[in-house]
Amino acid sequence: MKNRILITGGTGLLGKAMIEKRDISDEILATYFGDYTIKDTGSIKYMNLNILDEAGYRRLFEAFIPTVVIHTVSVGSPDYAEKNRDITWKINVDGTKTIISLCKEFGSKFIYISSNGIYDGNNAPYSETDRADPINYYGYTKLEGERALEKSKITYAIVRPILMYGWHYSFERPNIVTLSLLRLSKNEKVFAYDDVYSNPLFSGSCAEAIWGIIKEGKYEAFNIAGKERVNVYGLVKKAAEIFGLDTGLIIPVKQGFFNEFVQRPKDTSYRTDKMEKMLNIKPLSLSDGLKIMRINQE
């Protein structure tokens, strides 16, 4: 069955992976917001559209009438969110509510990309039914998006990716792995937390899980993660090993080293039982995810 898929934030790390892993029979419209242009390719159309432009999104829905909306747009930096609460609320909460309202009006299913930031980091590993208790404003806004969905009475899924890595477009922000690889390739030191833990997630694996939700019609909450629980230092060191870079340039540090504006949860690693059972997806090992990156080096 051919679906009409709207991906908000379609040029971000996850949006890029979603398009790469798509079913070629689906029609995809991907929105983005930035000072660049990306060309349409076959069944994939792109539109430069600010999530705060309610009228623009209404016109989009009227013309496209999406079967499913995958909502990835978000302020993702905890420090930025804390310092810029008004715009963060408008994007992360009000923008989400706009898309929810349009989905309700046009009969579209909704997949909300939430975050491991909704957890306090003190009771890992987390399952989908564990209590959400964010410790910073970013996490709070992502939880508010979930709460808006719970009140909406539309068909929806909540996807909570953990720390994600993979190749991104050059005009989009880097992730911890790509930024570290760039610096190490220049023989620069990389400082990485050894007191912040997760089970890092390859972007392609997250995309496969979301397409699985759509294909299987499993509109529920899913915590999506990779196989191993490691700290950020361990993640960066493994990436350096896989790419043949100098691990001696990687320096372990504690939270506070970068004069962070807000605290990060110390351990948000997940249980992946539900993902494995309901979506039939096995968590990818860190080595395997990084080897895929190396093979597809960009």
C-alpha positions as CSV (number, residue, x, y, z in Angstrom):
1,M,0.0,0.0,0.0
2,K,1.3,3.4,-1.0
3,N,1.6,5.9,1.9
4,R,2.0,9.6,1.8
5,I,4.6,10.4,4.4
6,L,5.3,13.8,5.8
7,I,8.6,14.1,7.6
8,T,9.1,17.4,9.5
9,G,12.8,18.1,9.8
10,G,13.4,15.8,6.9
11,T,17.1,16.9,6.4
12,G,18.2,16.2,10.0
13,L,20.1,13.1,11.0
14,L,16.9,11.0,11.5
15,G,15.1,12.5,8.6
16,K,18.0,11.7,6.3
17,A,18.0,8.1,7.5
18,M,14.3,7.7,7.2
19,I,14.5,8.7,3.5
20,E,17.4,6.4,2.9
21,K,15.5,3.4,4.5
22,R,12.1,4.2,2.8
23,D,9.9,1.9,0.9
24,I,10.2,3.2,-2.7
25,S,6.5,2.9,-3.2
26,D,5.8,5.6,-0.6
27,E,5.4,9.2,-1.5
28,I,7.4,11.4,0.8
29,L,7.3,15.2,1.5
30,A,10.1,16.4,3.8
31,T,10.1,19.8,5.3
32,Y,13.2,21.6,6.6
33,F,14.1,25.2,7.7
34,G,17.4,26.7,6.8
35,D,19.4,28.9,4.4
36,Y,19.9,26.1,1.8
37,T,18.0,24.3,-0.9
38,I,17.7,20.6,-1.4
39,K,16.5,19.2,-4.7
40,D,13.5,16.9,-5.1
41,T,14.3,13.3,-6.2
42,G,11.6,11.2,-7.7
43,S,9.0,10.4,-5.1
44,I,10.7,12.6,-2.5
45,K,9.8,16.3,-2.4
46,Y,11.3,18.9,-0.1
47,M,9.8,22.1,1.2
48,N,11.5,24.9,3.2
49,L,9.0,25.6,6.0
50,N,9.3,26.9,9.5
51,I,7.4,24.8,12.1
52,L,6.1,28.1,13.5
53,D,4.3,28.9,10.2
54,E,0.9,27.4,11.0
55,A,-0.7,28.7,7.8
56,G,2.1,27.2,5.8
57,Y,1.6,23.8,7.3
58,R,-2.2,24.0,6.8
59,R,-1.6,24.7,3.1
60,L,0.8,21.7,3.0
61,F,-1.8,19.4,4.7
62,E,-4.6,20.6,2.3
63,A,-2.5,19.8,-0.7
64,F,-0.7,16.7,0.4
65,I,-3.1,15.1,3.0
66,P,-0.4,12.8,4.6
67,T,-1.2,9.3,5.7
68,V,1.4,9.5,8.4
69,V,3.4,12.4,9.8
70,I,6.8,11.7,11.4
71,H,7.5,14.8,13.5
72,T,11.3,15.1,14.1
73,V,11.5,19.0,14.4
74,S,12.9,20.0,17.8
75,V,15.3,22.2,19.6
76,G,17.7,19.5,20.6
77,S,20.4,21.2,22.7
78,P,19.7,21.2,26.5
79,D,21.9,24.3,27.0
80,Y,20.2,26.3,24.2
81,A,16.8,25.2,25.4
82,E,17.5,26.5,28.9
83,K,18.9,29.8,27.7
84,N,16.1,30.3,25.1
85,R,12.9,29.0,26.8
86,D,10.4,31.0,24.8
87,I,11.5,29.9,21.4
88,T,12.1,26.3,22.6
89,W,8.6,26.1,23.9
90,K,7.2,27.5,20.7
91,I,9.1,24.9,18.6
92,N,9.0,21.9,20.8
93,V,5.5,22.2,22.3
94,D,3.4,24.7,20.3
95,G,4.9,23.4,17.0
96,T,4.0,19.8,18.0
97,K,0.5,20.9,19.0
98,T,0.0,22.5,15.5
99,I,0.9,19.3,13.8
100,I,-1.3,17.3,16.2
101,S,-4.3,19.5,15.4
102,L,-3.7,19.2,11.7
103,C,-3.4,15.4,11.9
104,K,-6.7,15.3,13.8
105,E,-8.4,17.4,11.2
106,F,-7.0,15.6,8.1
107,G,-7.1,12.0,9.6
108,S,-3.3,11.6,9.6
109,K,-1.5,9.2,11.9
110,F,1.3,10.8,14.0
111,I,4.7,9.5,15.0
112,Y,6.3,11.8,17.6
113,I,10.1,11.8,18.0
114,S,10.6,12.3,21.7
115,S,13.8,11.8,23.7
116,N,15.7,9.9,26.4
117,G,15.8,13.4,28.0
118,I,12.4,12.8,29.6
119,Y,14.2,10.5,32.2
120,D,16.2,11.7,35.2
121,G,19.0,9.2,34.7
122,N,18.8,7.7,38.2
123,N,16.9,4.5,37.5
124,A,18.3,2.9,34.3
125,P,17.7,0.8,32.3
126,Y,14.4,2.4,31.3
127,S,11.4,0.7,29.8
128,E,8.5,2.4,28.1
129,T,6.4,2.3,31.3
130,D,9.0,3.8,33.6
131,R,8.2,7.2,35.2
132,A,9.3,10.3,33.2
133,D,11.0,12.9,35.4
134,P,13.2,15.3,33.3
135,I,15.9,17.2,35.0
136,N,16.2,20.1,32.4
137,Y,14.0,22.3,30.4
138,Y,14.7,20.5,27.1
139,G,13.5,17.2,28.6
140,Y,10.4,18.9,30.1
141,T,9.4,20.3,26.7
142,K,9.7,16.9,25.0
143,L,7.6,15.4,27.8
144,E,5.0,18.1,27.2
145,G,4.8,17.0,23.6
146,E,4.0,13.5,24.7
147,R,1.3,14.8,27.1
148,A,-0.3,16.8,24.3
149,L,-0.5,13.6,22.2
150,E,-2.1,11.6,25.1
151,K,-4.9,14.2,25.2
152,S,-5.3,14.3,21.4
153,K,-7.4,11.2,20.6
154,I,-5.6,10.7,17.4
155,T,-3.7,7.6,16.3
156,Y,-0.1,8.1,17.4
157,A,3.2,6.5,18.3
158,I,5.9,7.9,20.6
159,V,9.5,7.1,19.6
160,R,12.2,7.9,22.2
161,P,15.6,7.6,20.5
162,I,18.6,7.5,22.7
163,L,21.9,9.2,21.9
164,M,22.0,8.8,18.1
165,Y,24.9,8.8,15.7
166,G,25.4,8.5,11.9
167,W,26.3,10.5,8.8
168,H,24.4,13.8,8.5
169,Y,24.1,16.3,5.7
170,S,27.0,18.8,5.6
171,F,24.6,21.7,6.2
172,E,23.1,20.1,9.3
173,R,24.6,20.0,12.8
174,P,27.0,17.2,13.6
175,N,26.6,14.5,16.3
176,I,29.1,13.3,18.9
177,V,30.6,10.7,16.6
178,T,30.9,12.8,13.4
179,L,32.2,15.8,15.4
180,S,34.8,13.6,17.2
181,L,35.9,11.9,14.0
182,L,36.5,15.3,12.3
183,R,38.6,16.5,15.2
184,L,40.6,13.3,15.5
185,S,41.3,13.4,11.7
186,K,42.9,16.8,12.3
187,N,45.0,15.4,15.2
188,E,43.0,17.5,17.7
189,K,42.2,16.3,21.2
190,V,38.6,15.2,22.0
191,F,37.2,15.5,25.5
192,A,34.4,13.1,26.3
193,Y,32.3,12.4,29.3
194,D,33.1,9.2,31.2
195,D,30.2,9.7,33.6
196,V,27.3,9.9,31.1
197,Y,25.9,6.6,29.9
198,S,23.5,5.4,27.2
199,N,23.2,2.6,24.6
200,P,24.1,4.6,21.5
201,L,21.8,4.3,18.5
202,F,22.7,4.2,14.8
203,S,20.4,6.5,12.9
204,G,19.6,3.8,10.3
205,S,18.4,1.5,13.1
206,C,16.1,4.1,14.4
207,A,14.7,4.7,10.9
208,E,14.1,0.9,10.5
209,A,12.2,0.9,13.8
210,I,10.0,3.8,12.7
211,W,9.2,2.2,9.3
212,G,8.4,-1.0,11.3
213,I,5.9,0.9,13.4
214,I,4.2,2.1,10.2
215,K,4.3,-1.2,8.4
216,E,3.0,-3.3,11.4
217,G,0.6,-0.6,12.6
218,K,2.1,-0.6,16.1
219,Y,1.1,2.8,17.3
220,E,2.5,2.7,20.8
221,A,5.4,4.1,22.8
222,F,8.9,2.7,22.0
223,N,12.3,3.3,23.6
224,I,14.8,2.7,20.7
225,A,18.4,2.0,21.4
226,G,21.5,0.1,20.4
227,K,23.0,-3.0,22.1
228,E,25.7,-1.9,24.4
229,R,25.6,0.4,27.4
230,V,28.7,2.7,27.3
231,N,29.7,6.1,28.4
232,V,30.4,8.8,25.9
233,Y,34.2,8.3,26.2
234,G,33.7,4.6,25.3
235,L,31.6,5.6,22.3
236,V,34.2,8.0,20.9
237,K,37.0,5.6,21.6
238,K,35.2,2.8,19.7
239,A,34.6,5.2,16.8
240,A,38.3,6.1,16.7
241,E,39.3,2.4,16.7
242,I,36.9,1.5,13.8
243,F,38.1,4.5,11.7
244,G,41.8,3.9,12.5
245,L,42.3,7.1,14.4
246,D,44.5,7.9,17.4
247,T,42.6,6.9,20.6
248,G,45.3,8.6,22.6
249,L,43.8,12.0,21.7
250,I,40.6,11.2,23.5
251,I,40.5,12.5,27.0
252,P,37.9,11.3,29.6
253,V,36.3,14.2,31.6
254,K,33.4,14.6,34.0
255,Q,30.2,16.7,33.6
256,G,31.1,20.3,34.3
257,F,34.3,20.2,32.3
258,F,32.7,22.2,29.4
259,N,31.0,24.7,31.8
260,E,27.6,23.3,30.7
261,F,24.6,25.5,31.5
262,V,22.5,22.5,32.5
263,Q,23.0,19.0,33.8
264,R,22.5,16.0,31.6
265,P,21.0,12.8,33.0
266,K,23.9,10.5,34.0
267,D,22.4,7.2,32.7
268,T,19.4,6.9,30.4
269,S,20.2,3.5,28.9
270,Y,17.2,1.5,27.8
271,R,15.6,-1.9,27.9
272,T,14.9,-2.9,24.4
273,D,12.5,-5.8,25.0
274,K,9.5,-4.1,23.5
275,M,11.3,-3.0,20.4
276,E,12.6,-6.5,19.9
277,K,9.3,-8.3,20.5
278,M,6.8,-6.0,18.8
279,L,8.9,-4.7,15.9
280,N,11.1,-7.7,15.5
281,I,14.2,-5.5,15.5
282,K,17.4,-6.6,17.3
283,P,19.5,-3.8,18.8
284,L,22.6,-3.2,16.6
285,S,26.0,-3.5,18.3
286,L,28.1,-0.3,18.5
287,S,30.9,-1.9,16.4
288,D,28.4,-2.9,13.6
289,G,26.8,0.6,13.5
290,L,30.2,2.3,13.3
291,K,31.4,-0.2,10.6
292,I,28.4,0.7,8.5
293,M,29.4,4.3,8.9
294,R,32.9,3.5,7.8
295,I,31.7,1.5,4.7
296,N,29.5,4.4,3.7
297,Q,32.0,7.1,4.6
298,E,30.9,10.5,3.4
